Amino acid sequence: MKQIWIVDDDDEMAQAITLMLKLLDCTARHFLKARLAATELLAGKRPDLIILDISMPEVTGIMMLEFVRRRPEWKDLPIIMLSSEATDVQIDEALGLGADAYVTKPVSIDELEAAMQSAFEKHGKM
């Protein structure tokens, strides 16, 4: 069973995604702040995939994405960006920085599953 980390300051959205992940036979762990997820990564814990909200206080999803992609040991960690906005500029920035997929809120289970499959395939983790 794949473990997915959800990094999103919107608790209701994270709960909805957690339920979708259960239906997709995955376990979920929710972090309200990117710093908490980063601390867990630095402590040696590692999920199979991270879903990162772009707009968060203090440390944004883009900042967290850059942090993860700078570390060689995490280069192959699949990351899906999540946002209530989907401008071409935002999508291009996220994908250019190493995100594997980009989904918009509210995300459907079909969109989430497709993004996860794409992210896993990019890293040879199906």
C-alpha positions in Angstrom: 0.0 0.0 0.0 1.5 3.3 -1.1 1.9 6.1 1.5 1.0 9.6 0.3 1.8 12.8 2.2 -0.7 15.7 1.7 0.8 19.1 2.5 -2.0 21.6 2.6 -3.1 24.2 5.1 -6.8 23.6 4.1 -7.9 20.8 6.5 -11.2 20.1 4.7 -9.4 19.7 1.4 -6.9 17.4 2.9 -9.6 15.3 4.5 -11.4 15.0 1.1 -8.1 13.9 -0.6 -7.4 11.4 2.3 -10.8 9.8 1.6 -10.1 9.6 -2.1 -6.7 8.0 -1.4 -8.3 5.4 0.8 -10.6 4.5 -2.1 -7.4 4.2 -4.3 -5.9 1.8 -1.7 -3.3 4.3 -0.4 -2.6 5.5 3.1 -2.4 9.3 3.7 -0.6 11.5 6.2 -1.6 15.2 6.4 0.7 18.1 7.2 -0.8 21.5 7.8 2.7 23.1 7.2 5.4 22.4 4.7 8.0 22.8 7.4 6.6 19.8 9.3 6.8 17.6 6.1 10.4 18.8 5.4 11.4 18.0 9.0 10.1 14.4 8.5 12.0 14.1 5.2 15.2 15.3 6.9 14.6 12.7 9.7 14.7 10.0 7.1 11.0 9.3 6.6 9.9 9.1 3.0 6.5 8.8 1.4 5.8 7.2 -2.0 4.4 10.5 -3.2 3.8 14.0 -2.0 0.7 16.2 -2.9 1.7 19.8 -2.3 -0.6 22.8 -2.1 1.0 25.8 -3.7 -0.6 28.6 -1.6 0.4 28.1 2.1 1.6 30.5 4.7 5.3 30.7 5.7 6.7 28.0 3.3 4.8 27.7 0.0 4.4 24.6 -2.0 6.8 26.0 -4.6 9.4 26.6 -1.9 8.9 23.0 -0.6 9.2 21.7 -4.2 12.5 23.5 -4.7 13.7 22.2 -1.3 12.9 18.6 -2.3 14.3 18.8 -5.8 17.7 20.2 -4.6 18.5 17.1 -2.6 19.8 14.2 -4.8 18.2 11.5 -2.5 14.8 13.0 -3.2 15.0 13.6 -7.0 13.0 10.5 -7.7 10.2 11.4 -5.2 7.0 11.9 -7.1 5.3 15.3 -6.4 1.9 16.5 -7.5 1.1 20.2 -7.1 -2.3 21.2 -6.0 -3.9 24.7 -6.3 -7.2 26.5 -6.5 -5.6 28.4 -9.4 -4.3 27.0 -12.7 -2.7 29.8 -14.7 -0.3 28.8 -17.4 2.5 30.7 -15.5 1.9 28.7 -12.3 1.7 25.4 -14.1 4.8 26.1 -16.1 6.7 27.2 -13.0 5.7 24.1 -11.0 6.5 21.7 -13.8 9.7 23.5 -14.6 10.9 23.1 -11.0 10.3 19.4 -11.1 6.7 18.8 -10.2 5.4 15.6 -11.9 1.7 16.7 -12.2 -0.5 19.7 -11.4 -4.2 19.4 -10.3 -6.7 22.1 -9.4 -9.0 22.2 -6.4 -11.5 20.8 -6.1 -9.9 17.7 -7.5 -11.9 14.6 -8.5 -10.9 11.1 -7.7 -10.3 10.4 -11.4 -8.1 13.5 -11.8 -6.1 12.5 -8.7 -5.7 8.9 -9.8 -4.5 10.1 -13.3 -2.0 12.5 -11.8 -0.7 9.8 -9.4 -0.3 7.3 -12.2 1.5 9.9 -14.3 3.8 10.9 -11.4 4.6 7.2 -10.6 5.3 6.4 -14.2 7.8 9.3 -14.6 9.8 7.8 -11.8 9.3 4.1 -12.8 7.3 3.4 -9.7 4.1 1.7 -10.9 
